[in-house]
Amino acid sequence: MKRQGGFGLIEVMIAFVIVVVTAGSLLQLSKQYLEYSRDGRSREVALRLLESKLDELRHQQSLAGYQAVSSSNEVRIVSDVIFNIDWTVQGQDWDPAQSQWISLGAGPLGDKKDLQVSVAWQNGRGEAKSMTLQSAIAPLVPIYAGPFGERDPSLGPGVGGPD
């Protein structure tokens, strides 16, 4: 009897099992990579939302804008992910007798305001995630005097210095 060359059924089945196991492992790794990638993107969006809100609250151009900064919240939806943004504002006054800041609560103007901005969302697996940033703001009062006699623009032309 002549012996024929080639692959036998057992060898083909072993090769097939190896390919199936390898493909299954690669699919699992691919799925985990996509989930981590999506979670990383959500974390980055959350951080950008926090930074944007802090910048918005910090950059008030007038005393009235500073006084209007108060605690609140908002919801943003980015790439089908719901982000809940909350911020709290607490007025502070400097007490020179005690050499420390004293909390005034949310209402009064104060020498400065402490800000805390938080964002919460759910990742792709339904787990709750959150981030928080803190900062402080103070009223910006423009100075219109100096060696060159700048004038206060709110006074109109001809008042408060040379034109």
ZAMARGU-4260 file (C-alpha; in steps of 0.2 Angstrom, whole numbers, plus 5000, padded with zeros to 4 digits):
<rodrens>
0) 5000/5000/5000 | 5006/5017/4995 | 5007/5031/5009 | 4999/5047/5003 | 5007/5064/5009
5) 4996/5078/5017 | 4987/5082/5033 | 4976/5069/5042 | 4959/5073/5050 | 4967/5073/5068
10) 4980/5086/5063 | 4967/5097/5054 | 4956/5097/5070 | 4970/5101/5081 | 4975/5116/5070
15) 4956/5121/5070 | 4955/5121/5089 | 4971/5131/5091 | 4964/5144/5079 | 4947/5145/5088
20) 4955/5147/5105 | 4967/5161/5098 | 4953/5170/5089 | 4942/5169/5105 | 4956/5177/5116
25) 4959/5191/5103 | 4941/5195/5103 | 4940/5196/5122 | 4956/5207/5122 | 4948/5218/5108
30) 4932/5220/5118 | 4942/5225/5134 | 4952/5237/5124 | 4937/5246/5117 | 4929/5247/5134
35) 4945/5255/5142 | 4946/5267/5127 | 4928/5273/5129 | 4931/5275/5148 | 4947/5285/5145
40) 4937/5296/5132 | 4923/5299/5145 | 4936/5303/5159 | 4944/5316/5147 | 4928/5324/5142
45) 4923/5325/5161 | 4940/5334/5165 | 4937/5346/5151 | 4920/5350/5157 | 4926/5353/5174
50) 4940/5364/5168 | 4928/5374/5157 | 4915/5377/5171 | 4929/5383/5183 | 4936/5395/5169
55) 4918/5401/5167 | 4916/5404/5185 | 4933/5412/5188 | 4933/5424/5174 | 4920/5437/5179
60) 4924/5454/5171 | 4914/5464/5183 | 4909/5465/5202 | 4891/5461/5197 | 4897/5445/5188
65) 4907/5440/5204 | 4892/5443/5215 | 4881/5433/5203 | 4892/5417/5205 | 4882/5405/5215
70) 4880/5386/5217 | 4870/5377/5204 | 4871/5362/5192 | 4869/5357/5174 | 4868/5342/5163
75) 4878/5339/5147 | 4877/5325/5135 | 4893/5321/5125 | 4894/5306/5114 | 4878/5298/5121
80) 4886/5299/5139 | 4876/5310/5152 | 4887/5321/5163 | 4880/5329/5178 | 4890/5345/5183
85) 4887/5352/5201 | 4896/5367/5208 | 4896/5374/5225 | 4901/5392/5230 | 4905/5397/5248
90) 4909/5415/5252 | 4925/5418/5263 | 4930/5434/5273 | 4948/5437/5280 | 4948/5439/5299
95) 4964/5448/5303 | 4961/5446/5322 | 4962/5427/5320 | 4973/5427/5304 | 4962/5415/5295
100) 4947/5414/5282 | 4930/5413/5290 | 4916/5405/5280 | 4901/5416/5276 | 4890/5403/5267
105) 4883/5405/5250 | 4874/5422/5250 | 4886/5436/5255 | 4899/5443/5244 | 4915/5441/5254
110) 4933/5444/5251 | 4934/5428/5241 | 4923/5413/5235 | 4929/5395/5236 | 4923/5384/5222
115) 4920/5366/5221 | 4915/5358/5204 | 4910/5340/5202 | 4905/5330/5187 | 4897/5312/5188
120) 4893/5300/5174 | 4891/5281/5171 | 4904/5271/5161 | 4900/5258/5148 | 4898/5245/5161
125) 4885/5255/5171 | 4898/5260/5185 | 4896/5277/5193 | 4911/5288/5190 | 4915/5306/5196
130) 4928/5319/5197 | 4930/5335/5208 | 4941/5351/5206 | 4942/5365/5218 | 4948/5383/5216
135) 4944/5401/5223 | 4940/5417/5215 | 4941/5435/5221 | 4932/5451/5214 | 4943/5460/5201
140) 4942/5479/5204 | 4950/5488/5190 | 4963/5501/5195 | 4962/5517/5184 | 4975/5528/5192
145) 4994/5528/5189 | 5009/5538/5183 | 5001/5541/5166 | 4984/5547/5172 | 4973/5533/5164
150) 4955/5538/5166 | 4940/5527/5171 | 4931/5523/5155 | 4914/5522/5164 | 4915/5541/5167
155) 4915/5546/5149 | 4926/5557/5139 | 4935/5572/5147 | 4933/5565/5165 | 4946/5557/5176
160) 4962/5561/5166 | 4969/5566/5150 | 4961/5561/5133
</rodrens>
